């Protein structure tokens, strides 16, 4: 089985590098990883989608579910994304107004470290 994510810490921010496209084959594992980190008590989580080329409806659901869970636990959740096609998909579905999106890791970490 291929690994879908890699984890890193930058200060108090947990970075989840998503290594594969977010589709029906990977989305559940990626969502479960976000939820697992939240349940472990991490207060700031960033999904790094810079390597992702495709997000299908399963991937959208994974991101939305992670954001809903984060809000319910008062956890900061955001994503790093610079793919214009995925950005357009998030805009079309309205998720761009629901999930905090950053262009760079530096930007995401800076926001995630704020109290």
Order of alpha helices (4+ residues) and beta strands (2+ residues): beta-beta-alpha-beta-alpha-beta-alpha-beta-alpha
